[in-house]
């Protein structure tokens, strides 16, 4: 079930995330898909349609996240919250590997998020290699 997100709010969310997926940092301009406004805390869990609870997500990250808010961190073996793109900084949870094609975790929240959202799926790694060669990746964090 979709939720109406007013145009002004959509624009504000897009500007906040610079037209990148808030999770895998893929630039919307690099793929043939329209990114989605995602409820970080799902509506089914009481999440509201307000700026602080919305982010921009590529369709794949959005589908894998679904209504999850937490997941097991594989190396710890216990449940941790998923990365919250409005309240947490990407670079405090994740880092690029040496050739900027694989997202590595810095803490368990990053580890669980990478696993659940499959942020290093093989097709995306191949695309990142091409984007690096084109000078389009990794995105500049500000």
CNS distance restraints for C-alpha pairs under 8 A (distance, minus, plus):
assign (resid   3 and name CA) (resid  49 and name CA) 7.88 0.50 0.50
assign (resid   5 and name CA) (resid   9 and name CA) 6.53 0.50 0.50
assign (resid   5 and name CA) (resid  10 and name CA) 6.37 0.50 0.50
assign (resid   5 and name CA) (resid  49 and name CA) 6.94 0.50 0.50
assign (resid   6 and name CA) (resid  10 and name CA) 6.28 0.50 0.50
assign (resid   7 and name CA) (resid  11 and name CA) 6.21 0.50 0.50
assign (resid   8 and name CA) (resid  12 and name CA) 6.27 0.50 0.50
assign (resid   9 and name CA) (resid  13 and name CA) 6.24 0.50 0.50
assign (resid   9 and name CA) (resid  50 and name CA) 7.91 0.50 0.50
assign (resid   9 and name CA) (resid  51 and name CA) 6.77 0.50 0.50
assign (resid  10 and name CA) (resid  14 and name CA) 6.15 0.50 0.50
assign (resid  10 and name CA) (resid  37 and name CA) 7.12 0.50 0.50
assign (resid  11 and name CA) (resid  15 and name CA) 6.07 0.50 0.50
assign (resid  12 and name CA) (resid  16 and name CA) 6.15 0.50 0.50
assign (resid  12 and name CA) (resid  51 and name CA) 7.72 0.50 0.50
assign (resid  13 and name CA) (resid  17 and name CA) 6.36 0.50 0.50
assign (resid  13 and name CA) (resid  37 and name CA) 7.66 0.50 0.50
assign (resid  13 and name CA) (resid  51 and name CA) 6.73 0.50 0.50
assign (resid  13 and name CA) (resid  54 and name CA) 6.82 0.50 0.50
assign (resid  13 and name CA) (resid  55 and name CA) 5.97 0.50 0.50
assign (resid  13 and name CA) (resid  56 and name CA) 6.56 0.50 0.50
assign (resid  14 and name CA) (resid  18 and name CA) 5.79 0.50 0.50
assign (resid  14 and name CA) (resid  19 and name CA) 5.30 0.50 0.50
assign (resid  14 and name CA) (resid  20 and name CA) 7.98 0.50 0.50
assign (resid  14 and name CA) (resid  55 and name CA) 7.75 0.50 0.50
assign (resid  14 and name CA) (resid  56 and name CA) 6.29 0.50 0.50
assign (resid  15 and name CA) (resid  19 and name CA) 6.73 0.50 0.50
assign (resid  17 and name CA) (resid  21 and name CA) 7.13 0.50 0.50
assign (resid  17 and name CA) (resid  22 and name CA) 6.23 0.50 0.50
assign (resid  17 and name CA) (resid  55 and name CA) 7.15 0.50 0.50
assign (resid  17 and name CA) (resid  56 and name CA) 6.39 0.50 0.50
assign (resid  19 and name CA) (resid  27 and name CA) 6.13 0.50 0.50
assign (resid  19 and name CA) (resid  28 and name CA) 5.77 0.50 0.50
assign (resid  19 and name CA) (resid  29 and name CA) 7.79 0.50 0.50
assign (resid  19 and name CA) (resid  35 and name CA) 8.00 0.50 0.50
assign (resid  19 and name CA) (resid  56 and name CA) 7.19 0.50 0.50
assign (resid  20 and name CA) (resid  25 and name CA) 5.27 0.50 0.50
assign (resid  20 and name CA) (resid  26 and name CA) 5.38 0.50 0.50
assign (resid  20 and name CA) (resid  27 and name CA) 4.33 0.50 0.50
assign (resid  20 and name CA) (resid  28 and name CA) 5.73 0.50 0.50
assign (resid  20 and name CA) (resid  56 and name CA) 6.87 0.50 0.50
assign (resid  20 and name CA) (resid  57 and name CA) 7.37 0.50 0.50
assign (resid  20 and name CA) (resid  58 and name CA) 7.90 0.50 0.50
assign (resid  21 and name CA) (resid  25 and name CA) 4.72 0.50 0.50
assign (resid  21 and name CA) (resid  26 and name CA) 5.31 0.50 0.50
assign (resid  21 and name CA) (resid  27 and name CA) 6.52 0.50 0.50
assign (resid  21 and name CA) (resid  28 and name CA) 7.27 0.50 0.50
assign (resid  21 and name CA) (resid  35 and name CA) 7.33 0.50 0.50
assign (resid  21 and name CA) (resid  56 and name CA) 5.43 0.50 0.50
assign (resid  21 and name CA) (resid  57 and name CA) 4.31 0.50 0.50
assign (resid  21 and name CA) (resid  58 and name CA) 5.22 0.50 0.50
assign (resid  22 and name CA) (resid  55 and name CA) 6.33 0.50 0.50
assign (resid  22 and name CA) (resid  56 and name CA) 5.68 0.50 0.50
assign (resid  22 and name CA) (resid  57 and name CA) 5.70 0.50 0.50
assign (resid  22 and name CA) (resid  85 and name CA) 6.05 0.50 0.50
assign (resid  23 and name CA) (resid  57 and name CA) 6.79 0.50 0.50
assign (resid  23 and name CA) (resid  61 and name CA) 7.04 0.50 0.50
assign (resid  23 and name CA) (resid  83 and name CA) 7.99 0.50 0.50
assign (resid  23 and name CA) (resid  85 and name CA) 7.26 0.50 0.50
assign (resid  23 and name CA) (resid  90 and name CA) 7.84 0.50 0.50
assign (resid  23 and name CA) (resid 119 and name CA) 7.66 0.50 0.50
assign (resid  24 and name CA) (resid  61 and name CA) 7.40 0.50 0.50
assign (resid  24 and name CA) (resid 103 and name CA) 7.80 0.50 0.50
assign (resid  24 and name CA) (resid 119 and name CA) 5.65 0.50 0.50
assign (resid  25 and name CA) (resid 139 and name CA) 7.17 0.50 0.50
assign (resid  26 and name CA) (resid  30 and name CA) 7.46 0.50 0.50
assign (resid  26 and name CA) (resid  58 and name CA) 7.44 0.50 0.50
assign (resid  27 and name CA) (resid  31 and name CA) 7.36 0.50 0.50
assign (resid  27 and name CA) (resid 139 and name CA) 7.84 0.50 0.50
assign (resid  28 and name CA) (resid  32 and name CA) 7.77 0.50 0.50
assign (resid  28 and name CA) (resid  33 and name CA) 7.07 0.50 0.50
assign (resid  28 and name CA) (resid  34 and name CA) 6.89 0.50 0.50
assign (resid  28 and name CA) (resid  35 and name CA) 6.48 0.50 0.50
assign (resid  28 and name CA) (resid  58 and name CA) 7.47 0.50 0.50
assign (resid  33 and name CA) (resid  58 and name CA) 7.62 0.50 0.50
assign (resid  33 and name CA) (resid  59 and name CA) 7.43 0.50 0.50
assign (resid  34 and name CA) (resid  58 and name CA) 7.34 0.50 0.50
assign (resid  34 and name CA) (resid  59 and name CA) 7.51 0.50 0.50
assign (resid  35 and name CA) (resid  56 and name CA) 6.44 0.50 0.50
assign (resid  35 and name CA) (resid  57 and name CA) 5.58 0.50 0.50
assign (resid  35 and name CA) (resid  58 and name CA) 4.68 0.50 0.50
assign (resid  35 and name CA) (resid  59 and name CA) 5.98 0.50 0.50
assign (resid  36 and name CA) (resid  56 and name CA) 5.67 0.50 0.50
assign (resid  36 and name CA) (resid  57 and name CA) 5.32 0.50 0.50
assign (resid  36 and name CA) (resid  58 and name CA) 6.25 0.50 0.50
assign (resid  36 and name CA) (resid  59 and name CA) 6.39 0.50 0.50
assign (resid  36 and name CA) (resid  62 and name CA) 7.58 0.50 0.50
assign (resid  37 and name CA) (resid  54 and name CA) 6.38 0.50 0.50
assign (resid  37 and name CA) (resid  55 and name CA) 5.72 0.50 0.50
assign (resid  37 and name CA) (resid  56 and name CA) 4.87 0.50 0.50
assign (resid  37 and name CA) (resid  57 and name CA) 6.35 0.50 0.50
assign (resid  38 and name CA) (resid  54 and name CA) 5.47 0.50 0.50
assign (resid  38 and name CA) (resid  55 and name CA) 5.31 0.50 0.50
assign (resid  38 and name CA) (resid  56 and name CA) 5.97 0.50 0.50
assign (resid  38 and name CA) (resid  57 and name CA) 6.16 0.50 0.50
assign (resid  38 and name CA) (resid  62 and name CA) 6.74 0.50 0.50
assign (resid  39 and name CA) (resid  43 and name CA) 6.86 0.50 0.50
assign (resid  39 and name CA) (resid  47 and name CA) 6.82 0.50 0.50
assign (resid  39 and name CA) (resid  48 and name CA) 7.57 0.50 0.50
assign (resid  39 and name CA) (resid  49 and name CA) 7.06 0.50 0.50
assign (resid  39 and name CA) (resid  53 and name CA) 5.72 0.50 0.50
assign (resid  39 and name CA) (resid  54 and name CA) 4.83 0.50 0.50
assign (resid  39 and name CA) (resid  55 and name CA) 6.76 0.50 0.50
assign (resid  40 and name CA) (resid  47 and name CA) 7.47 0.50 0.50
assign (resid  40 and name CA) (resid  53 and name CA) 5.35 0.50 0.50
assign (resid  40 and name CA) (resid  54 and name CA) 5.75 0.50 0.50
assign (resid  40 and name CA) (resid  55 and name CA) 6.81 0.50 0.50
assign (resid  40 and name CA) (resid  69 and name CA) 7.62 0.50 0.50
assign (resid  40 and name CA) (resid  84 and name CA) 6.64 0.50 0.50
assign (resid  40 and name CA) (resid  85 and name CA) 7.81 0.50 0.50
assign (resid  41 and name CA) (resid  45 and name CA) 6.59 0.50 0.50
assign (resid  41 and name CA) (resid  46 and name CA) 7.26 0.50 0.50
assign (resid  41 and name CA) (resid  47 and name CA) 4.70 0.50 0.50
assign (resid  41 and name CA) (resid  48 and name CA) 7.69 0.50 0.50
assign (resid  41 and name CA) (resid  53 and name CA) 6.34 0.50 0.50
assign (resid  41 and name CA) (resid  67 and name CA) 7.60 0.50 0.50
assign (resid  41 and name CA) (resid  69 and name CA) 6.56 0.50 0.50
assign (resid  42 and name CA) (resid  46 and name CA) 6.60 0.50 0.50
assign (resid  42 and name CA) (resid  47 and name CA) 4.95 0.50 0.50
assign (resid  42 and name CA) (resid  48 and name CA) 7.79 0.50 0.50
assign (resid  42 and name CA) (resid  67 and name CA) 5.45 0.50 0.50
assign (resid  42 and name CA) (resid  68 and name CA) 7.70 0.50 0.50
assign (resid  42 and name CA) (resid  69 and name CA) 7.91 0.50 0.50
assign (resid  43 and name CA) (resid  47 and name CA) 4.32 0.50 0.50
assign (resid  43 and name CA) (resid  48 and name CA) 6.13 0.50 0.50
assign (resid  43 and name CA) (resid  49 and name CA) 7.90 0.50 0.50
assign (resid  44 and name CA) (resid  67 and name CA) 7.38 0.50 0.50
assign (resid  47 and name CA) (resid  53 and name CA) 6.88 0.50 0.50
assign (resid  48 and name CA) (resid  53 and name CA) 6.55 0.50 0.50
assign (resid  49 and name CA) (resid  53 and name CA) 6.60 0.50 0.50
assign (resid  49 and name CA) (resid  54 and name CA) 6.91 0.50 0.50
assign (resid  50 and name CA) (resid  54 and name CA) 6.46 0.50 0.50
assign (resid  51 and name CA) (resid  55 and name CA) 7.91 0.50 0.50
assign (resid  52 and name CA) (resid  86 and name CA) 6.07 0.50 0.50
assign (resid  53 and name CA) (resid  86 and name CA) 7.01 0.50 0.50
assign (resid  54 and name CA) (resid  86 and name CA) 7.52 0.50 0.50
assign (resid  55 and name CA) (resid  85 and name CA) 6.82 0.50 0.50
assign (resid  55 and name CA) (resid  86 and name CA) 7.14 0.50 0.50
assign (resid  57 and name CA) (resid  61 and name CA) 6.26 0.50 0.50
assign (resid  57 and name CA) (resid  62 and name CA) 5.68 0.50 0.50
assign (resid  58 and name CA) (resid  62 and name CA) 6.13 0.50 0.50
assign (resid  59 and name CA) (resid  63 and name CA) 6.09 0.50 0.50
assign (resid  60 and name CA) (resid  64 and name CA) 6.23 0.50 0.50
assign (resid  60 and name CA) (resid 117 and name CA) 7.80 0.50 0.50
assign (resid  61 and name CA) (resid  65 and name CA) 6.00 0.50 0.50
assign (resid  61 and name CA) (resid 117 and name CA) 5.24 0.50 0.50
assign (resid  61 and name CA) (resid 118 and name CA) 7.38 0.50 0.50
assign (resid  61 and name CA) (resid 119 and name CA) 7.20 0.50 0.50
assign (resid  62 and name CA) (resid  66 and name CA) 6.01 0.50 0.50
assign (resid  62 and name CA) (resid 117 and name CA) 7.80 0.50 0.50
assign (resid  64 and name CA) (resid 116 and name CA) 6.48 0.50 0.50
assign (resid  64 and name CA) (resid 117 and name CA) 4.92 0.50 0.50
assign (resid  64 and name CA) (resid 118 and name CA) 7.30 0.50 0.50
assign (resid  65 and name CA) (resid  69 and name CA) 7.93 0.50 0.50
assign (resid  65 and name CA) (resid 116 and name CA) 6.64 0.50 0.50
assign (resid  65 and name CA) (resid 117 and name CA) 5.62 0.50 0.50
assign (resid  68 and name CA) (resid  82 and name CA) 7.86 0.50 0.50
assign (resid  69 and name CA) (resid  81 and name CA) 5.86 0.50 0.50
assign (resid  69 and name CA) (resid  82 and name CA) 5.52 0.50 0.50
assign (resid  70 and name CA) (resid  79 and name CA) 6.36 0.50 0.50
assign (resid  70 and name CA) (resid  80 and name CA) 5.42 0.50 0.50
assign (resid  70 and name CA) (resid  81 and name CA) 3.98 0.50 0.50
assign (resid  70 and name CA) (resid  82 and name CA) 4.86 0.50 0.50
assign (resid  70 and name CA) (resid 112 and name CA) 7.82 0.50 0.50
assign (resid  71 and name CA) (resid  78 and name CA) 7.92 0.50 0.50
assign (resid  71 and name CA) (resid  79 and name CA) 5.04 0.50 0.50
assign (resid  71 and name CA) (resid  80 and name CA) 5.68 0.50 0.50
assign (resid  71 and name CA) (resid  81 and name CA) 6.41 0.50 0.50
assign (resid  71 and name CA) (resid  82 and name CA) 6.63 0.50 0.50
assign (resid  71 and name CA) (resid 112 and name CA) 5.72 0.50 0.50
assign (resid  71 and name CA) (resid 113 and name CA) 7.47 0.50 0.50
assign (resid  71 and name CA) (resid 116 and name CA) 7.07 0.50 0.50
assign (resid  72 and name CA) (resid  76 and name CA) 7.68 0.50 0.50
assign (resid  72 and name CA) (resid  77 and name CA) 5.96 0.50 0.50
assign (resid  72 and name CA) (resid  78 and name CA) 5.00 0.50 0.50
assign (resid  72 and name CA) (resid  79 and name CA) 4.03 0.50 0.50
assign (resid  72 and name CA) (resid  80 and name CA) 6.08 0.50 0.50
assign (resid  72 and name CA) (resid 112 and name CA) 5.85 0.50 0.50
assign (resid  73 and name CA) (resid  77 and name CA) 5.67 0.50 0.50
assign (resid  73 and name CA) (resid  78 and name CA) 5.92 0.50 0.50
assign (resid  73 and name CA) (resid  79 and name CA) 6.11 0.50 0.50
assign (resid  73 and name CA) (resid  80 and name CA) 6.50 0.50 0.50
assign (resid  73 and name CA) (resid 108 and name CA) 5.68 0.50 0.50
assign (resid  73 and name CA) (resid 109 and name CA) 7.10 0.50 0.50
assign (resid  73 and name CA) (resid 111 and name CA) 5.75 0.50 0.50
assign (resid  73 and name CA) (resid 112 and name CA) 4.38 0.50 0.50
assign (resid  74 and name CA) (resid  78 and name CA) 7.55 0.50 0.50
assign (resid  74 and name CA) (resid 111 and name CA) 7.30 0.50 0.50
assign (resid  74 and name CA) (resid 112 and name CA) 6.87 0.50 0.50
assign (resid  76 and name CA) (resid 108 and name CA) 7.42 0.50 0.50
assign (resid  80 and name CA) (resid 108 and name CA) 7.04 0.50 0.50
assign (resid  80 and name CA) (resid 109 and name CA) 6.02 0.50 0.50
assign (resid  80 and name CA) (resid 112 and name CA) 7.11 0.50 0.50
assign (resid  81 and name CA) (resid 109 and name CA) 6.11 0.50 0.50
assign (resid  81 and name CA) (resid 112 and name CA) 7.93 0.50 0.50
assign (resid  82 and name CA) (resid 109 and name CA) 5.56 0.50 0.50
assign (resid  82 and name CA) (resid 110 and name CA) 7.35 0.50 0.50
assign (resid  82 and name CA) (resid 112 and name CA) 6.49 0.50 0.50
assign (resid  82 and name CA) (resid 113 and name CA) 5.30 0.50 0.50
assign (resid  83 and name CA) (resid  88 and name CA) 6.96 0.50 0.50
assign (resid  83 and name CA) (resid  93 and name CA) 7.68 0.50 0.50
assign (resid  83 and name CA) (resid 109 and name CA) 5.91 0.50 0.50
assign (resid  83 and name CA) (resid 110 and name CA) 6.48 0.50 0.50
assign (resid  83 and name CA) (resid 113 and name CA) 6.15 0.50 0.50
assign (resid  84 and name CA) (resid  88 and name CA) 5.62 0.50 0.50
assign (resid  85 and name CA) (resid  89 and name CA) 6.68 0.50 0.50
assign (resid  85 and name CA) (resid  90 and name CA) 7.01 0.50 0.50
assign (resid  88 and name CA) (resid  92 and name CA) 7.60 0.50 0.50
assign (resid  89 and name CA) (resid  93 and name CA) 7.05 0.50 0.50
assign (resid  90 and name CA) (resid  94 and name CA) 5.88 0.50 0.50
assign (resid  91 and name CA) (resid  95 and name CA) 6.09 0.50 0.50
assign (resid  92 and name CA) (resid 106 and name CA) 6.96 0.50 0.50
assign (resid  93 and name CA) (resid 105 and name CA) 5.95 0.50 0.50
assign (resid  93 and name CA) (resid 106 and name CA) 5.03 0.50 0.50
assign (resid  93 and name CA) (resid 107 and name CA) 5.71 0.50 0.50
assign (resid  93 and name CA) (resid 109 and name CA) 6.76 0.50 0.50
assign (resid  93 and name CA) (resid 110 and name CA) 4.86 0.50 0.50
assign (resid  94 and name CA) (resid 103 and name CA) 6.38 0.50 0.50
assign (resid  94 and name CA) (resid 104 and name CA) 5.53 0.50 0.50
assign (resid  94 and name CA) (resid 105 and name CA) 4.62 0.50 0.50
assign (resid  94 and name CA) (resid 106 and name CA) 5.34 0.50 0.50
assign (resid  94 and name CA) (resid 107 and name CA) 7.76 0.50 0.50
assign (resid  94 and name CA) (resid 110 and name CA) 5.87 0.50 0.50
assign (resid  95 and name CA) (resid 103 and name CA) 5.77 0.50 0.50
assign (resid  95 and name CA) (resid 104 and name CA) 5.23 0.50 0.50
assign (resid  95 and name CA) (resid 105 and name CA) 6.43 0.50 0.50
assign (resid  95 and name CA) (resid 106 and name CA) 6.94 0.50 0.50
assign (resid  96 and name CA) (resid 100 and name CA) 4.87 0.50 0.50
assign (resid  96 and name CA) (resid 101 and name CA) 6.81 0.50 0.50
assign (resid  96 and name CA) (resid 102 and name CA) 5.81 0.50 0.50
assign (resid  96 and name CA) (resid 103 and name CA) 4.78 0.50 0.50
assign (resid  96 and name CA) (resid 104 and name CA) 5.89 0.50 0.50
assign (resid  97 and name CA) (resid 101 and name CA) 6.51 0.50 0.50
assign (resid  97 and name CA) (resid 102 and name CA) 5.47 0.50 0.50
assign (resid  97 and name CA) (resid 103 and name CA) 6.31 0.50 0.50
assign (resid  97 and name CA) (resid 104 and name CA) 6.41 0.50 0.50
assign (resid 100 and name CA) (resid 128 and name CA) 7.43 0.50 0.50
assign (resid 100 and name CA) (resid 129 and name CA) 7.91 0.50 0.50
assign (resid 100 and name CA) (resid 132 and name CA) 7.41 0.50 0.50
assign (resid 100 and name CA) (resid 137 and name CA) 7.45 0.50 0.50
assign (resid 100 and name CA) (resid 138 and name CA) 6.13 0.50 0.50
assign (resid 101 and name CA) (resid 125 and name CA) 5.39 0.50 0.50
assign (resid 101 and name CA) (resid 126 and name CA) 7.82 0.50 0.50
assign (resid 101 and name CA) (resid 128 and name CA) 5.24 0.50 0.50
assign (resid 101 and name CA) (resid 129 and name CA) 6.00 0.50 0.50
assign (resid 101 and name CA) (resid 132 and name CA) 7.98 0.50 0.50
assign (resid 102 and name CA) (resid 120 and name CA) 5.89 0.50 0.50
assign (resid 102 and name CA) (resid 125 and name CA) 6.44 0.50 0.50
assign (resid 103 and name CA) (resid 114 and name CA) 7.54 0.50 0.50
assign (resid 103 and name CA) (resid 119 and name CA) 7.08 0.50 0.50
assign (resid 103 and name CA) (resid 120 and name CA) 6.50 0.50 0.50
assign (resid 104 and name CA) (resid 110 and name CA) 7.79 0.50 0.50
assign (resid 104 and name CA) (resid 111 and name CA) 7.61 0.50 0.50
assign (resid 104 and name CA) (resid 114 and name CA) 7.89 0.50 0.50
assign (resid 105 and name CA) (resid 109 and name CA) 7.92 0.50 0.50
assign (resid 105 and name CA) (resid 110 and name CA) 4.73 0.50 0.50
assign (resid 105 and name CA) (resid 111 and name CA) 4.97 0.50 0.50
assign (resid 105 and name CA) (resid 114 and name CA) 7.37 0.50 0.50
assign (resid 106 and name CA) (resid 110 and name CA) 6.25 0.50 0.50
assign (resid 106 and name CA) (resid 111 and name CA) 7.42 0.50 0.50
assign (resid 107 and name CA) (resid 111 and name CA) 6.42 0.50 0.50
assign (resid 108 and name CA) (resid 112 and name CA) 6.11 0.50 0.50
assign (resid 109 and name CA) (resid 113 and name CA) 6.12 0.50 0.50
assign (resid 110 and name CA) (resid 114 and name CA) 6.01 0.50 0.50
assign (resid 111 and name CA) (resid 115 and name CA) 6.30 0.50 0.50
assign (resid 112 and name CA) (resid 116 and name CA) 6.11 0.50 0.50
assign (resid 113 and name CA) (resid 117 and name CA) 5.88 0.50 0.50
assign (resid 113 and name CA) (resid 118 and name CA) 7.91 0.50 0.50
assign (resid 113 and name CA) (resid 119 and name CA) 7.92 0.50 0.50
assign (resid 114 and name CA) (resid 118 and name CA) 5.55 0.50 0.50
assign (resid 114 and name CA) (resid 119 and name CA) 5.07 0.50 0.50
assign (resid 114 and name CA) (resid 120 and name CA) 7.12 0.50 0.50
assign (resid 115 and name CA) (resid 119 and name CA) 6.96 0.50 0.50
assign (resid 119 and name CA) (resid 124 and name CA) 7.84 0.50 0.50
assign (resid 120 and name CA) (resid 124 and name CA) 6.43 0.50 0.50
assign (resid 120 and name CA) (resid 125 and name CA) 6.13 0.50 0.50
assign (resid 121 and name CA) (resid 125 and name CA) 6.38 0.50 0.50
assign (resid 122 and name CA) (resid 126 and name CA) 6.33 0.50 0.50
assign (resid 123 and name CA) (resid 127 and name CA) 6.31 0.50 0.50
assign (resid 124 and name CA) (resid 128 and name CA) 6.08 0.50 0.50
assign (resid 125 and name CA) (resid 129 and name CA) 6.35 0.50 0.50
assign (resid 126 and name CA) (resid 130 and name CA) 6.66 0.50 0.50
assign (resid 127 and name CA) (resid 131 and name CA) 6.18 0.50 0.50
assign (resid 128 and name CA) (resid 132 and name CA) 6.01 0.50 0.50
assign (resid 128 and name CA) (resid 137 and name CA) 6.83 0.50 0.50
assign (resid 129 and name CA) (resid 133 and name CA) 6.43 0.50 0.50
assign (resid 130 and name CA) (resid 134 and name CA) 6.24 0.50 0.50
assign (resid 131 and name CA) (resid 135 and name CA) 6.13 0.50 0.50
assign (resid 131 and name CA) (resid 136 and name CA) 5.00 0.50 0.50
assign (resid 131 and name CA) (resid 137 and name CA) 5.27 0.50 0.50
assign (resid 131 and name CA) (resid 138 and name CA) 7.95 0.50 0.50
assign (resid 132 and name CA) (resid 136 and name CA) 5.81 0.50 0.50
assign (resid 132 and name CA) (resid 137 and name CA) 4.78 0.50 0.50
assign (resid 132 and name CA) (resid 138 and name CA) 6.79 0.50 0.50
